[in-house]
Amino acid sequence: MIRVGFVGTGNITKRHFGALAKLREQAEVVAVCDVVEERARAAAAPVGAKVYLSSYEMLSRERLDALYVCLPPDAHVDQELAAAERGIHLFVEKPLPLDLKKAEAIERAIRASGVVSAVGYHWRHFSHSKLLKDRLPNERVGLALGYFLNLLPGSPWWRIGARSGGQVVEQAIHIFDTSRYLLGEVEQVWSQYGHRANQDEPGFDQDDVYTVNLRFRSGVVANYQVCCILHRRYQVGLEVLCKDRVYRLDERQLTIDDRDGVQSIAIENDPGYDENVGFLKAIAHGDRGGVLSDYADALNTQRVVMAANQSAETCQPVRVCDD
């Protein structure tokens, strides 16, 4: 039985608790930590887990096999480092720390310890994402178009740019990561941001409209449109334009538009469940094939979105460097 602990009990943990409930013969949530005691107790009660207000106390007192780190970007201090030093496997929710040097130190510690790591890019686990990944090597890909056109989240920390990193980093990063998964590594980023419509929103101190251009090493070029000024989740997805064919990927389906007409292929799986299955299988059996984004890979996605922020700040293109 894999003994699991959680640091952070925000909304994203519901997906993992739901998946782990279905995997109770493989894993047991034994400890939960949050700085808000009421929230920690609410999360722990259904599974009978112990409650902690300090992750360091939890790691010291509990015998954990795996730790889920589900924190806002600015709340990553050294929880991952402490876990890796203890040989505890890590599932980290996106995005990684805003400080790339800190993220790089965590990646080195994970690599040195040999623990399993996974990062919560569940879009990679869509059944139709895999289908598209299998098809693209046979296509002449020219252009990608990404969208994350959304309403403004209510979380106070999300609205503070220094805490969240902004919408490109905290939210639209799913589209950037899926693009890397499908199209390969990015070599250059050029972006422009603006603060246009959320001036009267309480506690909001960042940009609210974004456009980001990428060039991939393969030569594919891409444009991404992102905003948080709308009345609903308006459009979220990725289009890949190939010779005589367009693929449209979103959270529900893959649409293929070509000379033969339009075909839609619906999602056939629960990606949140499958990412947990892959993580637990890697721990239990050493088979990491079900981990579609480990920490080292996720670090390259983090470099892309942080380069986008840098480009917007300097009004210059930024080259993306990786290891």
Secondary structure, DSSP 8 states (H G I E B T S, - for coil): -EEEEEE--STTHHHHHHHHHHTTTTEEEEEEE-SSHHHHHHHHGGGT-EEES-HHHHHHHS--SEEEE---GGG-SSHHHHHHHTT-EEEE-SS--S-HHHHHHHHHHHHHHT--EEE--GGGG-HHHHHHHHHGGGS-EEEEEEEEEEE----TGGG-HHHH--HHHHTTHHHHHHHHHHH--EEEEEEEEE--S-TTSTT--S--EEEEEEEETTS-EEEEEEEEEESS--EEEEEEEETTEEEEE-SSEEEEEETTEEEEEE--S-HHHHHHHHHHHHHHH--GGG-S--HHHHHHHHHHHHHHHHHHHHTS-EE----
